[in-house]
């Protein structure tokens, strides 16, 4: 049930990443739960065209470097560069990582 609420909350969110293009995580666009990141305890959600294995690698890389910096962080995971940062949620903020090359691949970390 909690996963459904989280997915619904990000269902119409628009992620904007400077230099990385944009990606829309829309309801029914293949967003799925991939369990929790062991280091942070945050739930990992894989967007369209992202396998759960890749999503967990990106989440782990983000967790290692994330320090709440406003500018976010760039990480390398699963053979790609990802820009990660905090996004406004309703009601709680969450972290989103978007592949830098503009493919529209998104990984979300949420409580």
C-alpha positions in Angstrom: 0.0 0.0 0.0 2.8 2.4 0.9 4.5 1.8 -2.4 1.3 2.6 -4.2 1.0 5.9 -2.4 4.6 6.8 -3.2 4.2 5.9 -6.9 1.0 7.8 -7.0 2.7 10.9 -5.4 5.4 10.9 -8.1 3.1 9.8 -10.8 2.8 13.2 -12.3 6.1 14.7 -11.2 8.3 16.4 -13.7 12.0 16.0 -13.1 14.2 18.8 -14.5 18.0 18.4 -14.5 20.3 21.1 -15.9 22.2 19.7 -18.8 20.5 16.4 -18.4 17.2 17.0 -20.2 13.9 16.1 -18.6 12.0 13.0 -17.9 8.5 12.5 -16.9 7.5 9.7 -14.5 3.8 9.3 -15.5 1.4 6.8 -14.0 1.4 3.7 -16.0 4.8 4.5 -17.5 6.4 1.4 -15.9 7.5 2.9 -12.6 8.0 0.0 -10.2 9.3 -0.7 -6.7 12.8 -2.3 -6.4 12.9 -2.7 -2.6 15.0 -0.5 -0.2 18.5 0.8 -0.5 20.3 -1.0 2.3 22.5 1.9 3.3 19.8 4.6 3.5 16.7 2.6 4.0 15.0 4.6 1.3 12.7 2.9 -1.2 14.1 2.6 -4.7 11.7 3.1 -7.7 12.8 2.3 -11.2 11.4 4.4 -14.0 10.7 3.4 -17.6 13.6 1.6 -19.2 15.5 1.1 -15.9 15.9 -2.4 -14.5 15.7 -2.9 -10.8 19.4 -4.0 -10.8 20.4 -0.7 -12.4 18.1 1.3 -10.1 19.7 -0.3 -7.0 23.2 0.5 -8.3 22.3 4.1 -8.9 20.6 4.3 -5.5 23.8 2.9 -3.8 26.0 5.3 -5.7 23.8 8.3 -4.8 23.6 7.3 -1.1 27.5 7.2 -0.9 27.9 10.8 -2.1 24.6 12.4 -1.1 25.0 15.0 1.7 21.9 17.1 1.1 23.7 19.6 -1.1 21.3 21.9 -2.9 23.1 21.4 -6.2 22.8 17.7 -6.0 25.5 15.2 -7.0 26.6 13.5 -10.2 27.4 9.7 -9.8 28.6 7.0 -12.1 26.6 3.7 -12.0 25.7 0.9 -14.3 27.9 2.3 -17.1 26.3 5.8 -17.1 26.4 9.2 -15.5 23.4 10.2 -13.4 22.6 13.6 -11.8 20.9 13.2 -8.4 19.2 15.7 -6.3 16.4 16.4 -3.9 12.9 17.2 -5.4 9.8 18.6 -3.8 7.2 16.0 -3.0 3.8 16.2 -1.6 4.1 16.1 1.3 7.7 14.9 1.6 10.8 15.6 -0.5 12.6 12.7 -2.3 15.8 12.1 -4.3 15.7 11.6 -8.0 18.5 10.6 -10.3 18.3 11.2 -14.0 20.7 9.8 -16.6 22.8 12.7 -17.8 22.7 11.8 -21.5 19.0 12.7 -21.6 17.6 9.2 -22.2 14.7 9.9 -19.9 15.8 7.1 -17.5 14.9 8.0 -13.9 15.6 6.4 -10.5 13.7 7.7 -7.4 14.6 7.2 -3.7 11.8 7.9 -1.3 10.8 7.3 2.3 
